[in-house]
């Protein structure tokens, strides 16, 4: 009898847990950014070296001209020169601005811009990007990422100490 009571209580506890936590939905927002950010942090905590995410993002920021005061990426708090769709739930400030052949997001703060860029790099590194493949070379990524892709790939690869033919995955796995 004691065994059956234990099993019944265990089943009841599981059902209550499931009912409260598994069926409750987070408050819905326009893009459900709270849930997306939690998912990103859980995934990155187990699969990506965050110091490499930051190094790669800093190399992109250098290639995009973010460190030049008054440049478009600098003025728009957007170190990755990111376009609409890459907000990642981070706050923006006004409409995107056209620059060098594409619209560029104006982030509310530099931290919002950096966090959106970290998210983009992390998504590529973990194979979650729907635009970039983690097995592409830096040259292939550059051709899709930047208008002046030759200078972009040269700047990024030099900053990272790898060749333009290195893959994104090699950088993160090495």
C-alpha positions in Angstrom: 0.0 0.0 0.0 2.9 2.4 0.8 4.3 1.9 -2.6 1.0 2.8 -4.3 0.5 5.9 -2.2 4.1 7.1 -3.1 3.4 6.5 -6.8 0.1 8.3 -6.6 1.6 11.3 -4.8 4.5 11.4 -7.3 2.0 11.3 -10.2 -0.1 14.1 -8.6 3.1 16.2 -8.0 4.2 15.8 -11.6 0.7 16.6 -12.9 0.6 19.8 -10.8 4.1 20.8 -12.0 3.1 20.2 -15.6 -0.2 22.0 -15.2 1.5 25.1 -13.7 4.8 25.4 -15.5 4.5 23.5 -18.8 1.1 24.8 -19.9 1.5 28.4 -18.8 2.5 30.7 -21.7 4.7 33.7 -21.3 3.0 37.0 -21.8 2.8 37.5 -25.5 4.5 40.5 -27.1 4.7 41.5 -30.7 7.8 39.4 -31.3 7.9 37.4 -28.1 11.3 38.8 -27.4 11.4 37.7 -23.7 11.1 34.1 -24.6 13.5 34.4 -27.5 16.1 36.0 -25.2 15.7 33.2 -22.6 16.1 30.6 -25.3 19.2 32.3 -26.7 20.8 32.4 -23.3 20.1 28.7 -22.6 21.4 27.6 -25.9 24.5 29.8 -25.7 25.3 28.7 -22.1 25.8 25.2 -23.3 27.2 25.5 -26.8 29.2 28.6 -27.4 32.3 30.2 -26.0 31.0 33.7 -25.2 34.5 35.2 -25.4 34.6 34.1 -29.0 31.2 35.5 -29.6 32.5 38.9 -28.3 35.7 38.6 -30.3 33.9 37.9 -33.5 31.4 40.7 -32.9 34.2 43.1 -32.2 35.9 42.1 -35.5 32.6 42.8 -37.3 32.3 46.1 -35.6 35.8 47.0 -36.7 35.0 46.0 -40.3 31.8 48.0 -40.3 33.5 51.2 -39.1 31.7 51.3 -35.7 34.8 52.5 -33.9 35.0 55.6 -36.1 33.1 58.4 -34.3 30.3 59.8 -36.5 30.1 56.7 -38.8 26.7 55.4 -39.5 27.1 52.3 -37.3 28.5 54.4 -34.5 25.8 57.1 -34.8 23.0 54.5 -34.9 24.4 52.4 -31.9 24.7 49.5 -34.3 28.2 47.9 -34.3 27.1 45.2 -36.7 25.5 47.5 -39.2 22.4 45.3 -38.7 19.3 45.5 -40.9 15.6 45.2 -39.9 14.9 41.6 -38.8 18.1 41.5 -36.7 16.7 43.5 -33.7 16.4 40.3 -31.6 14.0 42.0 -29.3 16.4 44.8 -28.4 15.1 48.4 -28.3 15.3 50.5 -31.4 15.0 54.3 -31.8 13.1 55.4 -34.8 13.0 53.9 -38.3 15.9 52.2 -40.0 18.2 54.5 -42.0 19.3 53.7 -45.6 23.1 53.3 -45.8 25.4 51.6 -48.3 22.7 49.7 -50.1 20.6 48.6 -47.2 18.5 49.8 -44.3 20.3 50.0 -40.9 18.6 49.7 -37.6 18.9 52.6 -35.1 19.3 50.9 -31.7 18.2 52.8 -28.6 21.5 52.3 -26.9 24.9 50.9 -27.7 24.2 48.0 -25.4 21.1 47.1 -27.4 23.2 47.2 -30.6 25.9 45.1 -29.1 23.5 42.5 -27.7 21.7 42.2 -31.0 25.1 41.6 -32.8 26.1 39.0 -30.1 22.7 37.3 -30.7 23.3 37.2 -34.5 26.8 35.8 -34.1 25.6 33.3 -31.5 22.8 32.1 -33.8 25.3 31.5 -36.7 27.7 29.7 -34.3 25.0 27.4 -33.0 23.5 26.7 -36.5 20.3 28.6 -35.7 20.7 31.2 -38.4 18.3 31.0 -41.3 20.6 33.2 -43.4 24.2 32.1 -42.7 25.5 28.5 -42.4 28.1 27.9 -39.7 30.1 25.8 -42.2 30.5 28.7 -44.6 33.9 30.3 -45.0 34.4 33.9 -43.8 34.5 34.8 -47.5 31.1 33.3 -48.1 29.7 35.0 -45.0 31.3 38.3 -46.1 29.7 38.1 -49.6 26.3 37.9 -48.0 26.9 40.3 -45.0 28.7 43.2 -46.6 28.6 45.3 -49.8 32.3 45.8 -49.7 32.9 42.1 -48.8 36.6 42.0 -49.8 37.6 44.6 -47.2 35.1 43.2 -44.7 36.6 39.7 -44.9 40.1 41.0 -44.8 39.4 43.1 -41.7 37.5 40.4 -39.9 39.9 37.6 -40.6 42.9 39.7 -39.7 41.3 40.7 -36.4 40.6 37.1 -35.6 43.9 35.8 -36.7 42.4 33.3 -39.2 42.3 33.1 -43.0 39.3 34.2 -45.1 38.8 30.5 -46.0 38.3 29.5 -42.4 34.8 28.6 -41.5 32.7 30.1 -38.8 32.5 26.6 -37.2 36.3 26.3 -37.2 36.7 29.5 -35.4 34.2 28.5 -32.7 35.4 24.9 -32.4 39.1 25.7 -32.5 
